[in-house]
Amino acid sequence: MYLLTIREGLHTRHIGPYATTRQAADHLDLLLPHCGERVHWQIHELESPSRPLIGSGVLQESASVAA
């Protein structure tokens, strides 16, 4: 899955998800004519977590620090 990020000045828009980079690029082609000259864009690949956060060492460690 992919996410399209468009940054124009102080405004950032996150659009998606898309199944392929081609779908994101096609949608970007439709959106760019409505943006200013100094627009920045990027297509990000969404990552799946490699393991669940519940029960991970990170959460257990922060729980023991808070106690």
N, C-alpha and C positions, 0 to 999 in steps of 0.2 A: 504494500500500500504506500502511496505517495501523497505528500501534502505540498501545496503551492503556497509560498509566502511572497507577498508583494509589499514592499516598503516604499512609501512615498512621503518624504519629509518626516514628520513625527507620527504618521499613521502607518500601522502595520496590519495587514489583513492575512489571515490564514484561511485557505480555501481547500476543500477536499473532504474526505480522502478520495483518491483516484486509484484504480486498479493498476494502471500502467503510466509510465512517464509520457507516453504519447498522448493519453487523455489529458494529462495536466498541461502539456505543451499546447494542445489544441484549444483548451479553455483559456490559456494565457494569451494566445493569438486573438481571441475575442475580447479580452479585457484590456490589452495594451493600448488600443486606440483611445480609450477613455481615461488614460493616465497621462501625467505630465511627462516632460522630457527627462527628468532626473529620477525616474522610477528605478528601483532595484528589485530584482526578483530572484527566487531560488526554488528549486524543486527538491524537497527533502524525502528521503526514504524513511518511513516509519519502522521502528524496530520492535520486534516482539521481545518481551522480557525472557531472559534465558532461564529464569527460575522465579517462583512466586516470592513476593516480598515478605509475606507472613511467615514467621519462623526463621527468617534469615538472620545472620549474625549482626547485621546492621541494626535491625529493629531491637534485637535482644540487648545489644550493647547500649543503645540510647535509652532503653527502658531501665537498665541498671544504673546509668548515670543520673537519670531523673529521680530515682528512688532514694 
